[in-house]
Amino acid sequence: MSRDVSRAGRLSRRHLLKRLALAVSLAPVAASRPSAVLAAEAPLLSPGSKEAQAVKYVEDATQAQGAAPGSTCANCALYEGASGSAAGGCQIFPGNIDPGGVSDCRRTP
């Protein structure tokens, strides 16, 4: 009887491999779109922040010098917000940005 108790406390190789296979199969699901989840909880980027000033980000594209007409964060490939949302994530900035804004990545040379 003492042998059964000591065996129950140990992990078997089969049990360990099953757990490992489950963890490996769920890893891509856990890693998919973490930036969108984090951005949903983050505040809007301030145009006065160092990150925003480095790429000349402004919240209103119509006020930006050198911005092409109709060029906004909402139609940028780096914008991660949903269509029509009031704010969304960006692959350049931490947190949320205004979809009506623009930065140097969207301006014409």
C-alpha positions, 0 to 999 in steps of 0.5 A: 500500500505504501508503494501505491501512495508514493507512486501517486505523488510522482508525475509519470512520463506519460502525464508529463508528455500529455501536459507538454503537448497541450501547452505547445498546442495552446502557445500560438493561441495565447501569443496571437494578438497580445498587442491588440488586447494590451492596446484596448486597455491603454490610454491614448498617446499624448502628442507631447510624449517623446515617442510621439514627438520623435515621429511628429505624431498629431491627433488631427491629420488636417493640422499636420504639415506635409500630410497627404490628403486623406492620410490618417492612422486609420488607413495605415497598415500599422494601425491595429484598431477596429474600423470605425473605432474611437481609438486603436493600437499602433505597431509603432507606439505603445498604447492607443492612438487617435485614428484621425491622427497622422505621423511621419510614417504617413506623410509625403516626402 
